[in-house]
Amino acid sequence: MKKALITGITGQDGSYLAEFLLKKSYEVYGMYRRTSRDVFERIEGIKNKIHLVQGDLTDVPSLIRALKETNPDEVYNLAAQSFVPSSWTQPISTGDITALGTTRLLESIRLANPKIRFYQASSSEMFGKVQENPQTEKTPFYPRSPYGVAKVYAYWTTINYRESYGLHASNGILFNHESPRRGKQFVTRKIIHSVAKIKLDLQDYFELGNLNATRDWGFAMDYVEAMWLMLQQDKPDEYVIATGQSHSVREFVEEAFKVAGMEISWEGSGLNTVGKRDGKTVVKVNKKFYRPAEVNSLVGNPAKAMKILGWKPKTSFKELVKIMVESDIKLLSLKK
């Protein structure tokens, strides 16, 4: 039986990956950082099927201890300070966890057991001010946030450890991937949760930033399979994981309302844009939700992953929005 250690197991991706690996008959270990609040909501249904170990990406001894205790065949590094807007208010912490944390984990693997296969969760945010469309594994990086900068550092550190020490270490450059487990601070879940509340008369309106920003949105459950496939290859490498299609924030809002059985129309432009339903304002634009340096457009080309890994996205944009809207309406209905 193979063993896997997942950092960030309590997050969206970590919880889906743990479920996926259990179905593959893995013994799954999840590393978590102890806090004063309960962070196990996403893994509540599998908590008795996995093993939890304490560890912190800022603390090398704890990482080495976790590796020796679990003796994994594979390590999936999904832990990070992952909310992009917070990286401007916490740039040092973001760098320490997201960038240097990856270095600490790779160094710990090198010291504990260099035969471990390693997956690094890289991000489309590394492309930032995009240099070409669509983005591929060869597209130059131009990060536009401290988060993106930290991810670029972690990306090259992963390659450096592979080339310097022969580690089987791969980068998955994942474009935006969402689900009902996405944190409510992320724009997609914020939209979905707000629409569900408006549907149930629990909220009047919500505020967003750049409605014209476009992203390549996929379903997180589809994307964790790609992570696993990367570590099953004979040779480690870099792979873009995406749908190849992009949609604007405005389109995401429209589709969410549509799934919930509501139609909205837009009035005004720029910061004065409002979305209305039956004459009532349900969406407003607020400058505070704009980024200091915007990433206007991201769309990936997953051709390499499709050819070499045999991976492809299974869930369409409309199906993704439907899954998320129906989940939040059900969740909120139970609380009413």
NUVEXLUM-769619 format. One record per residue (C-alpha): x, y, z; residue number from 1. Coordinates in nm, 3 decimals. Each point is the difference from the previous one (the first is absolute). Layout:
! NUVEXLUM-769619
east;north;up;pos
X;Y;Z;NUM
...
***
This chain:
! NUVEXLUM-769619
east;north;up;pos
0.000;0.000;0.000;1
0.139;0.338;-0.105;2
0.020;0.280;0.254;3
-0.052;0.370;-0.070;4
0.053;0.307;0.215;5
-0.210;0.306;-0.086;6
0.084;0.344;0.135;7
-0.303;0.226;0.008;8
-0.235;-0.298;0.036;9
-0.266;0.215;0.168;10
-0.036;0.222;-0.308;11
-0.213;-0.043;-0.311;12
0.260;-0.184;-0.207;13
0.139;-0.199;0.291;14
-0.340;-0.141;0.092;15
-0.083;-0.102;-0.358;16
0.346;-0.151;-0.051;17
-0.030;-0.200;0.323;18
-0.333;-0.144;-0.117;19
0.148;-0.080;-0.341;20
0.302;-0.178;0.147;21
-0.214;-0.203;0.240;22
-0.191;-0.130;-0.303;23
0.340;-0.100;-0.144;24
0.061;-0.203;0.318;25
0.269;0.234;0.136;26
0.079;0.039;0.367;27
-0.053;0.375;0.033;28
0.177;0.228;0.246;29
-0.094;0.365;0.033;30
0.226;0.264;0.148;31
-0.167;0.286;0.180;32
0.105;0.296;0.210;33
-0.162;0.010;0.342;34
-0.228;0.299;0.055;35
-0.252;0.098;0.265;36
-0.293;-0.052;-0.238;37
-0.143;-0.309;-0.169;38
0.136;-0.021;-0.356;39
-0.114;-0.353;-0.084;40
-0.341;0.076;-0.152;41
0.099;-0.103;-0.354;42
0.142;-0.337;0.111;43
-0.262;-0.084;0.262;44
-0.140;-0.283;-0.213;45
0.339;-0.176;-0.037;46
0.165;0.092;0.329;47
-0.020;-0.358;0.126;48
0.159;-0.132;-0.322;49
0.311;0.219;-0.002;50
0.285;0.077;0.239;51
0.068;0.357;0.113;52
0.346;0.118;0.097;53
0.108;0.339;0.125;54
0.248;0.200;-0.201;55
0.077;0.354;-0.110;56
0.164;0.121;-0.321;57
0.187;0.261;0.201;58
0.157;-0.264;0.229;59
0.250;-0.247;-0.151;60
0.024;-0.236;0.303;61
-0.378;-0.051;-0.009;62
0.018;-0.079;-0.373;63
0.278;-0.256;0.042;64
-0.188;-0.156;0.291;65
-0.319;-0.023;-0.209;66
0.189;-0.166;-0.286;67
0.168;-0.252;0.230;68
-0.327;-0.081;0.179;69
-0.196;-0.056;-0.321;70
0.274;-0.131;-0.236;71
-0.201;0.098;-0.310;72
0.057;-0.104;-0.362;73
-0.148;0.329;-0.119;74
-0.026;0.351;0.143;75
-0.252;0.250;-0.132;76
0.080;0.357;0.106;77
-0.334;0.181;-0.005;78
0.053;0.219;0.307;79
0.041;0.374;-0.060;80
-0.129;0.345;0.082;81
-0.228;-0.034;-0.300;82
-0.230;0.305;0.003;83
0.158;0.239;-0.251;84
-0.138;0.330;0.143;85
0.140;-0.085;0.345;86
0.349;-0.031;-0.149;87
0.019;0.380;-0.031;88
-0.082;0.051;0.368;89
0.214;-0.299;0.107;90
0.288;-0.007;-0.253;91
0.267;-0.126;0.242;92
-0.219;-0.277;0.137;93
-0.106;-0.099;-0.352;94
0.364;-0.029;-0.105;95
0.095;-0.191;0.314;96
-0.277;-0.259;-0.036;97
-0.057;-0.025;-0.375;98
0.356;0.048;-0.128;99
0.244;-0.094;0.278;100
-0.241;-0.260;0.137;101
0.042;-0.195;-0.323;102
0.379;0.020;0.032;103
-0.016;-0.125;0.359;104
-0.219;-0.293;-0.103;105
0.225;-0.095;-0.293;106
0.308;0.022;0.219;107
-0.172;-0.217;0.261;108
-0.081;-0.259;-0.269;109
0.362;0.007;-0.120;110
0.122;-0.067;0.354;111
-0.267;-0.250;0.105;112
-0.056;-0.202;-0.320;113
0.093;0.136;-0.345;114
-0.193;-0.286;-0.168;115
-0.330;0.166;0.095;116
-0.193;0.133;-0.300;117
-0.098;0.365;0.041;118
-0.285;0.206;-0.145;119
0.009;0.380;0.021;120
-0.325;0.194;-0.036;121
0.103;0.276;-0.238;122
-0.247;0.260;-0.122;123
-0.120;0.184;-0.309;124
0.055;0.318;0.206;125
0.367;-0.040;-0.093;126
-0.090;0.116;-0.353;127
-0.156;0.322;0.134;128
0.040;0.261;-0.273;129
-0.019;-0.264;-0.268;130
0.261;-0.006;-0.275;131
-0.201;-0.220;-0.236;132
-0.342;-0.163;-0.033;133
-0.070;-0.273;0.085;134
0.266;-0.069;0.262;135
0.209;-0.317;-0.026;136
0.290;-0.156;0.187;137
0.233;0.217;-0.212;138
-0.171;0.335;0.065;139
0.223;0.247;0.194;140
-0.117;0.096;0.347;141
-0.097;0.356;0.097;142
-0.158;-0.024;0.347;143
-0.214;0.293;0.116;144
-0.040;-0.075;0.371;145
0.219;-0.109;0.292;146
-0.184;-0.333;-0.022;147
0.094;-0.040;-0.367;148
0.362;0.095;0.075;149
0.015;-0.257;0.282;150
-0.141;-0.270;-0.228;151
0.263;0.077;-0.265;152
0.271;-0.044;0.264;153
-0.150;-0.334;0.110;154
-0.031;-0.111;-0.364;155
0.370;0.056;-0.074;156
0.105;-0.144;0.335;157
-0.183;-0.321;-0.092;158
0.186;-0.017;-0.331;159
0.330;0.083;0.170;160
-0.035;-0.286;0.249;161
-0.089;-0.234;-0.286;162
0.305;0.099;-0.203;163
0.239;0.030;0.295;164
-0.091;-0.311;0.198;165
-0.193;-0.222;-0.241;166
-0.331;0.032;0.185;167
-0.315;-0.109;-0.179;168
-0.158;0.345;0.039;169
-0.273;0.136;-0.228;170
-0.187;0.329;-0.033;171
-0.372;0.007;-0.074;172
-0.083;0.346;-0.138;173
-0.367;-0.004;0.091;174
-0.234;0.265;-0.130;175
-0.299;0.109;0.210;176
-0.188;-0.301;0.131;177
-0.311;0.035;0.212;178
-0.254;-0.206;0.193;179
-0.257;0.022;0.279;180
0.298;-0.037;0.238;181
0.162;0.324;-0.118;182
0.045;0.256;0.279;183
-0.261;0.277;0.003;184
0.268;0.269;-0.038;185
0.079;-0.121;-0.354;186
-0.196;0.185;-0.268;187
-0.176;-0.303;-0.149;188
-0.132;-0.128;0.332;189
-0.079;0.356;0.109;190
-0.217;0.038;-0.311;191
-0.166;-0.339;0.042;192
-0.070;0.042;0.372;193
-0.138;0.351;-0.050;194
-0.227;-0.109;-0.287;195
-0.130;-0.287;0.213;196
-0.073;0.243;0.284;197
-0.181;0.239;-0.235;198
-0.202;-0.293;-0.134;199
-0.108;-0.085;0.357;200
-0.063;0.366;0.095;201
0.290;-0.003;0.245;202
0.199;0.278;-0.172;203
-0.077;0.303;-0.217;204
0.321;0.050;-0.199;205
0.373;-0.070;-0.013;206
0.309;0.188;-0.116;207
0.275;-0.102;-0.241;208
0.311;0.149;-0.158;209
0.105;-0.040;-0.363;210
-0.296;-0.154;-0.185;211
0.195;-0.023;-0.325;212
0.286;-0.215;0.130;213
-0.006;-0.337;-0.178;214
0.112;-0.334;0.140;215
0.026;-0.363;-0.107;216
-0.228;-0.167;0.256;217
-0.013;-0.376;0.058;218
-0.131;-0.240;0.264;219
0.243;-0.081;0.283;220
-0.105;-0.366;0.010;221
0.118;-0.042;-0.360;222
0.333;0.170;0.069;223
0.119;-0.218;0.290;224
0.013;-0.296;-0.238;225
0.261;0.189;-0.202;226
0.214;0.045;0.312;227
0.003;-0.375;0.055;228
0.070;-0.077;-0.366;229
0.313;0.219;0.008;230
0.155;-0.213;0.274;231
-0.073;-0.323;-0.189;232
0.226;0.100;-0.291;233
0.351;-0.138;-0.040;234
0.139;0.352;-0.041;235
-0.101;0.309;0.200;236
-0.104;0.306;-0.198;237
-0.218;0.313;-0.012;238
-0.363;-0.007;-0.115;239
-0.267;0.265;-0.060;240
-0.335;-0.120;0.132;241
-0.289;0.202;-0.142;242
-0.317;-0.019;-0.209;243
0.125;0.217;-0.285;244
-0.306;0.226;0.027;245
-0.036;0.333;0.180;246
-0.300;0.187;0.138;247
-0.032;0.341;0.164;248
-0.105;0.068;0.357;249
-0.307;0.165;-0.152;250
-0.086;-0.325;-0.184;251
0.047;-0.197;0.321;252
-0.249;0.230;0.177;253
-0.253;-0.030;-0.284;254
0.023;-0.379;-0.009;255
-0.035;-0.028;0.378;256
-0.319;0.208;-0.001;257
-0.131;-0.199;-0.296;258
0.054;-0.334;0.176;259
-0.182;0.141;0.303;260
-0.297;0.087;-0.222;261
0.064;0.375;-0.013;262
0.095;0.235;-0.283;263
0.207;0.315;0.046;264
0.070;0.296;-0.225;265
0.295;0.238;0.011;266
-0.006;0.378;0.015;267
0.280;0.259;0.007;268
0.371;-0.054;-0.059;269
0.325;-0.028;0.194;270
-0.040;0.064;0.372;271
-0.361;0.107;-0.063;272
-0.102;-0.338;-0.138;273
-0.295;-0.165;0.175;274
-0.182;-0.326;-0.057;275
-0.375;0.014;0.042;276
-0.272;-0.255;0.048;277
-0.365;0.108;-0.022;278
0.112;0.362;0.032;279
0.198;-0.064;0.321;280
0.380;0.029;0.018;281
0.152;-0.338;0.085;282
0.362;0.054;-0.112;283
0.221;0.306;0.056;284
0.360;0.078;-0.090;285
0.230;0.115;0.280;286
0.350;0.130;-0.066;287
0.132;-0.165;0.317;288
-0.034;-0.339;-0.167;289
0.231;0.094;-0.287;290
0.355;-0.131;0.025;291
0.292;0.246;0.027;292
0.135;-0.167;-0.317;293
-0.271;-0.172;-0.202;294
0.026;-0.331;-0.184;295
-0.249;0.065;-0.278;296
-0.002;-0.329;-0.185;297
0.111;-0.361;0.051;298
-0.067;-0.302;-0.222;299
0.206;-0.317;-0.012;300
0.087;-0.252;-0.267;301
-0.007;-0.351;0.155;302
0.117;-0.178;-0.319;303
0.315;-0.142;0.162;304
-0.191;-0.143;0.297;305
-0.261;-0.147;-0.233;306
0.264;-0.165;-0.219;307
0.244;-0.128;0.263;308
-0.218;-0.050;0.308;309
-0.318;-0.094;-0.184;310
-0.181;0.259;0.211;311
-0.289;0.217;-0.108;312
-0.256;0.217;0.183;313
-0.333;-0.173;0.048;314
-0.213;0.290;0.127;315
-0.110;0.293;-0.217;316
-0.025;0.360;0.119;317
-0.381;-0.015;0.016;318
0.007;-0.333;0.184;319
0.247;0.141;0.252;320
-0.218;0.303;0.076;321
-0.307;-0.225;0.029;322
0.175;-0.231;0.248;323
0.106;0.294;0.216;324
-0.333;0.186;-0.007;325
-0.207;-0.307;0.082;326
0.237;-0.092;0.283;327
-0.020;0.342;0.166;328
-0.378;0.028;-0.037;329
-0.031;-0.340;0.169;330
0.247;0.100;0.271;331
-0.178;0.327;0.078;332
-0.346;-0.158;-0.018;333
0.099;-0.242;0.276;334
0.103;0.292;0.221;335
-0.321;0.199;-0.048;336
***
